[in-house]
Amino acid sequence: MYKTIDKQNELFISIIMKNRELMDILDYVSNLGLPNFYIAAGSVFQIIWNYMDGNDLNYGIKDIDVIYY
């Protein structure tokens, strides 16, 4: 039924890690050595939604926004 926050976090991370393209982008950006960056929520939300709907994880994602400062 309802999952604990720890179980929800585990599921979230496992879904995100299934997306090879996103992991490649995270690796690439991490190697740039930027002091602060994050991936905007739109693509992350869409990946989770796609997983839950049984779609390809990248379905409907046109870009992945990297925010840095």
N, C-alpha and C positions, 0 to 999 in steps of 0.2 A: 504494500500500500504506500505509505509515505516513507521517504528515505531520510535518514539523518543528514545533516549538512555535510558531514564527512563523506558519506556515500554519494551525495550529489556532487561534491567536489571531485571525487574519484571518477565518476561518470563523465563529468565535464572535461577533465583533463584527458581521459582516454579517448573521447570523441575528437577533441582538438588534435591530439597526437596522431590520429588516423589520417589527417589531411596532410599529405606529403608536401604539397605546394606551400601551405602555410608554414610548415616546419622548415622548408628550404628558405623561405623569406626571413623567418626568425633567425635562422643560423647566419644568413648573409648580413642582416642588419646588426646582429650581435657582434659580428666580426669587424664592423665599421668602427667600433669603439666609441659610439656616441654615449655621452654621459647619462642621458635620459631619453627613453623612447617607449612607445607602446603601440599596439595595433588597435585601431578604432573599432568600436563595437559592432558596426554594421556587418562586416564579414564574419565575425565571430558568431553573432546571433544567427546569421544565415546558415552557417555550418551546422550549428546545433539543430536548427529547424529542419534542415535537409536530412540530417541523421534520423530525427524522430519521424519524418515522413517517408523514409526509405528511399530518398533521392540520392543521386551522386552528391558528395559533400560540397562540390563546387558549383552545383546547379544555381543559376541566377546571380552568381557573384561575378561582377564585371571588373572589380579592382579590390585591392586590399590596401587600405590607407595606413601608412606608417606616420605617426606623429612623433616629432622629436623637438627637443629644446635644449 
